[in-house]
Every structure is written in structure tokens, then in C-alpha cells.
Amino acid sequence: MKKLIAILLLGAGLVLSACGDDQATDTIVAGFGVGTYEEQFREGVVPILEEQGYEVDIQVFSQNMQVNPAMAEGAIDVSIFQSTAYMEAINEELGIEMTALTFSPSAPQSLHSVRHDSLDAVEDGSTVALPNDPVNQERAVRMLDDLGWVTVADDAGTVDFNLDSVSAGDYDVELVVLDPAQILVSLEDVDFGVINGNYIADAGMRIADGLAIEDTPDQHRIIVSVLEENLDEQWAQDLKAAIESAEFEAHITEQSKYDGFILPDAWEGN
């Protein structure tokens, strides 16, 4: 009899254990820099994932340069803040293998000023704030090159870009290098600033109101990044489907603050 009771208890324990496994909830840890991409994700993507039983833990880092090391350390599963060009540079720098899961709605850079209301105000000695990371800095300087304010050398790189590749154009402007998140709040201290679009949207401003707007190439569009080893994991594919969904598309396109954002190619089929 004791042997029979023991067998029955063991069987009940196995059933309870199996039920517990079925009810276990997967957790996705998502990392962001400061800006609107976290808001997009939290309001438009997280509800979709939660309906599928996922728990989503959002980690916001004060500086973009902190996000990818967290990925390398395994502290986050996914990030939404960087371009393909930036990711490839960090892969080489940190010796990791991140890859793009899909595109995210992304904002072009734009040129803004609180001191001036026209590009015609530029003159020799005008100060122009630029992002401090090489990839976004290269994007910003290309905008200034298009305006004729500077000249960029033909052999200037992208991921290894530096200001040694820049010389005066029609004007001898002074380039001021700042953290991307600080340029918007520093506009009173400079004549012009080239600002990543997510910070414009996050401040309730419109990209379309910029004095100049970037024609963003694909390599500088914002991507959803994961480690290559996780690309085919079910949670990653469910995340991809949520970002490419008609539900998330509606969330973005129904809000005027995202006017001017570059939309994911996948939405063309929705």
C-alpha cells in the first residue's frame, strides 16, 4: 500500500510540474536609448506581445553607447535604437554578432535652430551641433554637404568617419560635437543643430518643420537588433510579426507626431 501511495504521489507531482511548464511565461527584455522608439514599442508593440502571453521588460539607457554592451552581456534580448551601419560597426568593435530582425519606424535627421528661421542665416563662424558617434555624425555632415556648408572628402568612411574628412564649403562653419540626446536641449547655445528624428518626435515637435531634412539611405534606417543566435527563436519571430503587423502600423500612422517617419517595408503588404 505504501508503495502504491508513493507511485500515485510521484505521478501527481509530474502532472503538476508539467502544468506549471505549460503556464510558464516567456520574458523579452528590450533595450532602448532615450527617445521615442521606446514609446512606440511600449504603446504599440507590447500590448500585442502580452496578448500572446509574453512578459516584456523595457530597459532604457541614458546613453545609446550603453545599449549594445548590454546585449553583449546578455542583459537584454533585443534593442531598437540603431541603424544597420551603426550595428555593424559595434559588431566589429565588441566582437559580437548582432543582426537585423526587421525595420522599425524610423525618423530621418533634420536641421533645426531657435536662433534663426531660415538657412539663409548661415555665415562664416556659425556654430552647428553634430552627434558624437561616427555613424550619426557622418549622416549629419552629409546633410551639411548637400547644403554646401561643408565639403566631405570622397574617401570618407561611414562606421569609421571622423571630422578630419570635412573641410569648409561655402561657409567656414564651426562644428560642435555633442551627445545626440543633448543637441535638442542645446539649441540655444548654437546657431544650428542636426538632430536625430526620434528626439524631435519625443519632444512633441515635427520633423517636417526642420530647416532641412535628411534623405535617409537604408543603411541608416532604424532596425530591430537581436543576436544572430536568437534570430530563429520563437520569441524573436513573434516580435518580428508584432512590429510588422497592421495593428502596429495603425498605431503609428494615426498619430501626427510620427509624420515624416520612414515606415517599415513590410507594411506595404498590410
C-alpha positions in Angstrom: 0.0 0.0 0.0 2.8 2.4 0.9 4.5 1.6 -2.4 1.2 2.4 -4.3 0.7 5.7 -2.5 4.3 6.7 -3.3 3.7 6.0 -7.0 0.5 8.0 -7.0 2.2 11.0 -5.3 5.0 10.8 -7.8 2.6 10.8 -10.7 0.7 13.7 -9.3 3.9 15.6 -8.9 4.8 15.0 -12.5 1.4 16.2 -13.7 1.7 19.4 -11.6 5.2 20.0 -12.9 4.0 19.6 -16.5 1.1 22.0 -15.9 3.5 24.6 -14.4 5.7 24.3 -17.5 2.8 24.9 -19.8 1.8 28.0 -17.9 5.4 29.5 -17.8 5.6 32.9 -19.5 8.4 33.9 -21.7 10.0 37.2 -20.9 11.5 39.5 -23.6 13.9 42.2 -22.3 14.1 45.1 -24.7 16.7 47.8 -24.6 16.4 51.4 -25.8 18.3 54.7 -25.8 16.4 57.8 -24.7 13.8 58.8 -27.2 10.6 57.9 -29.0 11.4 54.4 -30.1 10.8 53.1 -26.5 7.4 54.9 -26.5 6.5 53.4 -29.9 7.3 50.0 -28.7 5.7 50.3 -25.2 2.4 51.6 -26.6 2.2 49.9 -29.9 4.0 46.5 -29.7 4.0 45.5 -26.1 0.2 45.0 -26.0 0.4 42.7 -29.0 3.1 40.6 -27.3 1.2 40.5 -24.0 -1.9 39.1 -25.7 0.3 36.2 -26.8 1.4 35.6 -23.2 4.8 37.3 -23.2 6.1 39.5 -20.4 8.1 42.4 -21.7 10.8 44.1 -19.6 11.8 47.5 -21.0 15.3 48.9 -20.2 16.0 52.5 -21.1 19.7 53.6 -21.1 20.7 57.2 -20.6 23.2 56.9 -23.5 23.0 55.0 -26.7 26.5 53.7 -26.3 25.4 51.6 -23.3 22.8 49.5 -25.2 24.9 47.2 -27.2 27.3 46.3 -24.4 24.2 45.2 -22.5 23.3 43.0 -25.5 26.8 41.5 -25.5 26.5 40.7 -21.8 23.1 39.1 -22.2 21.3 41.7 -20.1 18.8 42.5 -23.0 17.4 40.3 -25.7 16.6 42.9 -28.3 17.3 46.6 -29.0 15.5 49.2 -31.1 17.6 52.4 -31.5 20.4 51.8 -34.1 20.9 51.6 -37.8 22.5 48.8 -39.8 25.7 50.8 -40.3 26.0 51.5 -36.6 25.3 47.9 -35.6 27.9 46.6 -38.0 30.5 48.9 -36.5 29.7 47.8 -33.0 29.8 44.1 -34.0 33.4 44.6 -35.1 34.2 46.7 -32.0 32.7 44.4 -29.4 33.3 41.1 -31.3 29.6 40.1 -31.2 27.2 39.0 -33.9 24.0 41.1 -33.8 21.7 41.1 -36.8 18.6 42.9 -38.0 15.3 41.2 -37.3 13.2 43.8 -39.2 13.0 47.6 -39.8 11.3 49.8 -37.2 9.5 53.1 -38.0 12.5 55.4 -38.1 13.0 59.1 -38.2 15.4 61.0 -40.5 17.7 63.6 -39.1 16.8 67.2 -39.5 18.4 70.6 -39.1 16.9 72.9 -36.5 17.5 76.3 -34.9 16.0 78.5 -32.3 18.1 81.5 -33.2 17.3 81.5 -36.9 14.2 80.8 -39.0 16.0 80.3 -42.3 19.0 78.6 -43.8 20.0 81.9 -45.2 21.1 83.0 -41.8 24.3 80.8 -42.0 27.6 82.7 -42.2 31.2 82.2 -41.5 31.6 81.3 -37.8 28.1 79.9 -37.5 28.1 77.0 -35.0 26.5 73.7 -36.0 25.9 70.9 -33.4 26.5 67.3 -34.6 26.1 63.9 -33.0 29.3 62.5 -31.4 29.1 58.9 -32.7 30.7 58.3 -36.1 27.7 56.9 -37.9 25.2 59.6 -37.0 27.9 62.2 -37.4 28.5 61.1 -40.9 24.8 61.4 -41.7 24.7 64.9 -40.3 27.8 66.1 -42.2 26.3 64.7 -45.4 23.3 66.9 -44.9 25.6 69.9 -44.5 27.5 68.9 -47.6 24.2 68.8 -49.5 23.6 72.3 -48.3 27.0 73.5 -49.4 28.0 74.4 -45.9 30.9 71.9 -45.8 32.8 69.6 -48.2 33.2 65.9 -47.3 36.2 64.0 -48.8 35.4 61.3 -51.3 37.2 58.7 -49.2 35.3 59.5 -46.0 34.0 56.3 -44.4 30.8 55.6 -42.5 31.5 53.5 -39.5 35.0 54.9 -39.1 34.0 58.5 -40.0 35.8 61.4 -38.4 35.8 65.2 -38.9 39.2 65.1 -40.5 37.3 64.3 -43.7 35.4 67.6 -43.5 36.6 70.9 -44.9 34.9 74.3 -45.4 32.3 74.7 -48.1 30.6 77.9 -49.0 30.9 78.9 -45.3 33.5 78.3 -42.7 31.2 77.0 -40.0 32.2 75.7 -36.6 31.2 72.1 -35.9 30.3 71.4 -32.3 30.2 67.7 -31.3 27.6 66.6 -28.7 25.8 63.5 -27.4 22.8 63.0 -29.8 20.4 63.3 -26.9 21.8 66.7 -25.9 21.6 68.6 -29.2 17.9 69.5 -29.0 18.3 71.0 -25.5 21.5 72.8 -26.5 20.0 74.7 -29.5 20.1 78.0 -27.6 23.8 77.6 -27.4 24.5 77.1 -31.1 23.2 78.5 -34.4 22.0 75.2 -35.8 21.8 71.6 -34.8 21.4 68.3 -36.7 19.1 66.2 -34.6 18.2 62.5 -34.8 14.5 62.4 -35.6 13.4 60.3 -32.6 14.3 63.2 -30.3 12.3 65.6 -32.3 9.2 63.4 -32.1 9.8 62.7 -28.4 9.8 66.5 -27.8 6.4 66.9 -29.5 7.9 68.6 -32.5 7.6 67.8 -36.1 10.4 66.6 -38.3 8.6 68.3 -41.2 9.3 71.7 -39.5 13.1 71.3 -39.8 15.1 73.8 -41.9 16.4 70.8 -43.8 15.6 67.0 -43.7 17.8 64.1 -44.4 17.2 61.8 -47.4 17.9 58.7 -45.3 19.6 55.7 -47.0 18.6 52.2 -46.0 21.8 51.7 -44.0 20.8 54.5 -41.7 17.2 53.4 -41.1 16.4 52.1 -37.6 16.4 48.3 -37.1 15.3 45.8 -34.5 18.5 44.1 -33.4 19.0 40.7 -31.9 21.9 38.4 -31.5 22.3 36.2 -34.6 21.9 33.1 -32.5 18.4 34.2 -31.5 17.2 35.1 -34.9 15.1 32.0 -35.4 13.8 31.8 -31.8 10.0 31.8 -31.4 10.0 34.9 -29.3 12.1 36.7 -32.0 9.7 35.7 -34.8 6.7 36.7 -32.7 8.3 40.0 -32.0 9.0 40.5 -35.8 5.4 39.7 -36.6 4.1 42.2 -34.0 6.3 45.0 -35.4 5.3 44.2 -39.0 1.6 43.9 -38.0 -1.3 46.1 -39.3 -2.1 46.8 -35.7 1.2 48.5 -35.0 1.0 50.2 -38.4 -2.3 51.8 -37.4 -0.8 52.9 -34.0 2.0 54.8 -35.8 0.1 56.2 -38.8 -2.8 57.6 -36.7 -0.5 59.9 -34.7 0.7 63.1 -36.2 3.9 63.2 -34.2 5.2 60.4 -36.4 4.6 62.4 -39.6 7.8 62.2 -41.6 8.9 58.8 -40.2 10.2 56.2 -42.6 7.8 53.3 -42.4 8.8 49.6 -42.5 8.7 48.0 -45.9 6.7 45.1 -44.5 3.7 47.4 -44.0 3.3 47.8 -47.8 1.7 44.4 -47.7 -0.8 45.2 -44.9 
